[in-house]
Amino acid sequence: MDKLRVGVWKFASCDGCQLSLLDCEDELLAIADSVHIAHFLEATSRIEGGPYDIGFVEGSVTTEHDAQRIQDIRAETKVLVTIGACATTGGIQALRNYADHGEWMREVYAHPEYIQALDTSSPIADHVKVDLEVHGCPVNKNQLIELITATIAARKPNIPNMAQCVECKRAGTTCVMVSKGIPCLGPVTRAGCGNLCPSMGRGCYGCFGPLKGGNTEALMAEFAALGVAEADSQHLFRGFTAAAPEFERAGGLK
């Protein structure tokens, strides 16, 4: 069987999700005979052209150049996978969507006329067809390996869609909202981090994005019952996945 030709590309991001892929180490070695890395500048300066069997894209679209480049990548890639909060929901840089981008540039840069950027930061799926999404900030490396091995075996990847609360219950972590009155996005956030923040006595920050079917209105009502002001509740949704439609509405953008 021919090796699976893989490409990995970076857009506006911190590189953390690409590093999560490199952190797989032993797992990648186990499937090395089945894959060929054709483009992955985080790992090698060697660049091979397409077509690619599977492509991983990290980062959001924030410039006109980005918008054109993702079109070119899509045309060369059979299966396009977005990895991480930036690629799937716009990332932390999507906070610009809640304000006047031009005003922010004038406040931050001495010469904003040299900055060429779109007014918004948007997920890859807003620009091209995306075949699969792997969420997280950063992504769960086990989910990445599951996706790659499933593609090699020509089967559907097993990427669960369950609330962060399920991970808390499995780990025996006491609910921080119930026991401490701490606002937590766990009930409306997709699981995948391994119960990181609640296990440390903090509320979930929503790094893995909104759970499909999650009821953000009901959660905000619970926040209000805890005495959290509406503005503070909205700010909880303006984080790593600020441009996810469900969180945009809860965050007061739409």
Residue pairs with C-beta under 8 A, 6 or more apart in sequence:
1 34
3 33
3 34
3 35
3 36
4 34
4 35
4 36
4 53
4 54
4 148
4 151
4 152
5 35
5 36
5 38
5 48
5 50
5 51
5 52
5 53
5 54
6 35
6 36
6 37
6 38
6 39
6 40
6 52
6 53
6 54
6 55
6 56
6 148
7 38
7 39
7 40
7 50
7 52
7 54
7 55
7 56
7 73
7 76
7 77
8 18
8 21
8 37
8 39
8 40
8 41
8 42
8 43
8 55
8 56
8 57
8 58
9 39
9 55
9 56
9 57
9 58
9 59
9 69
9 73
10 18
10 41
10 42
10 58
10 59
11 57
11 58
11 59
11 60
11 61
11 62
11 66
11 69
11 70
11 86
11 87
11 124
12 59
12 60
12 61
12 62
12 63
12 66
12 86
12 91
12 93
12 121
13 58
13 59
13 60
13 84
13 86
13 87
13 91
14 86
15 42
15 58
16 84
16 137
16 138
17 58
17 83
17 84
17 86
17 87
17 136
17 138
17 139
18 40
18 42
18 58
19 42
19 138
20 83
20 138
20 139
20 140
20 141
20 144
21 28
21 56
21 83
21 139
21 141
21 144
22 42
22 43
23 141
24 141
24 144
24 145
27 141
27 145
28 35
28 145
31 145
31 148
31 149
31 152
34 152
35 148
35 152
37 43
37 44
38 48
38 49
38 50
38 52
39 47
39 48
39 52
41 47
49 76
50 76
50 77
51 76
51 77
51 78
52 76
52 77
52 78
53 78
53 79
53 151
54 77
54 78
54 79
54 80
54 81
54 148
54 151
55 73
55 76
55 77
55 79
55 80
55 81
56 81
56 82
56 83
56 144
57 70
57 73
57 80
57 81
57 82
57 83
57 87
57 124
58 82
58 83
58 84
58 86
58 87
59 84
59 86
59 87
59 91
60 66
60 86
60 87
60 90
60 91
60 93
60 94
60 121
60 122
60 123
60 124
60 243
61 67
61 70
61 118
61 121
61 122
61 123
61 124
61 126
61 127
62 93
62 117
62 118
62 121
62 122
63 116
63 117
63 118
64 116
64 118
66 118
67 118
67 127
70 124
70 127
70 128
71 127
71 128
73 80
73 128
74 80
74 128
74 129
79 131
79 132
79 151
80 124
80 128
80 129
80 130
80 131
80 132
81 130
81 131
81 132
81 133
81 134
81 147
82 88
82 123
82 124
82 125
82 130
82 132
82 133
82 134
83 134
83 139
83 144
84 91
84 134
84 135
84 136
84 137
84 138
84 139
85 91
85 92
85 135
85 136
85 137
85 207
85 208
85 209
85 240
85 241
86 92
86 93
86 121
86 123
86 137
87 123
87 124
87 133
88 123
88 124
88 125
88 133
88 134
88 135
88 209
88 241
88 244
89 123
89 135
89 209
89 240
89 241
89 242
89 243
89 244
89 247
90 97
90 120
90 121
90 122
90 123
90 241
90 242
90 243
90 244
91 121
91 137
91 240
91 241
91 242
91 243
92 137
92 239
92 240
92 242
93 121
94 120
94 121
94 122
94 242
94 243
95 238
95 242
96 104
96 119
96 120
96 121
97 120
97 121
97 242
97 243
97 248
97 253
98 238
98 242
98 251
98 252
98 253
101 117
101 118
101 119
101 120
102 112
102 119
105 112
105 115
105 117
106 112
109 115
120 243
121 243
122 243
123 243
124 130
125 133
132 147
132 157
132 159
134 140
134 143
134 144
134 147
134 159
135 190
135 192
135 208
135 209
135 241
136 143
136 192
136 193
136 207
136 208
136 209
137 207
137 208
137 240
137 241
139 192
140 192
140 193
140 194
143 159
143 192
146 157
146 158
146 159
147 157
147 159
150 156
150 157
150 158
151 157
160 191
161 190
161 211
161 212
162 190
162 191
162 211
163 186
163 187
163 188
163 189
163 190
163 191
163 211
163 214
164 185
164 186
164 187
164 189
164 190
164 191
164 193
164 195
164 198
164 204
164 208
164 211
165 175
165 186
165 187
166 191
167 173
167 191
167 193
167 194
167 195
168 175
168 186
168 195
168 198
168 199
170 195
171 195
171 199
173 195
173 198
173 199
175 184
175 198
176 182
176 184
176 198
176 201
176 202
176 203
177 183
177 184
177 186
177 203
177 222
177 226
180 201
181 226
181 227
182 201
182 202
182 203
183 203
183 223
183 226
183 228
183 232
183 233
183 236
184 198
184 203
184 204
185 203
185 204
185 205
185 206
185 219
185 236
185 237
186 198
186 203
186 204
187 211
187 214
187 215
187 219
188 206
188 210
188 211
188 214
188 215
188 216
188 219
188 246
189 204
189 206
189 207
189 208
189 209
189 210
189 211
189 214
190 208
190 209
190 210
190 211
190 212
191 208
192 208
193 207
193 208
197 203
197 204
197 205
198 204
203 236
205 236
205 239
205 240
206 236
206 237
206 239
206 240
206 241
206 247
207 239
207 240
207 241
208 241
209 241
209 244
209 247
210 216
210 241
210 244
210 245
210 246
210 247
214 246
216 237
216 246
216 247
216 249
216 250
217 250
219 250
220 230
220 233
220 250
223 232
223 233
223 236
224 230
224 233
233 250
234 250
234 251
234 252
235 251
237 247
237 248
237 250
237 251
238 247
238 251
241 247
242 248
242 251
245 254
248 254
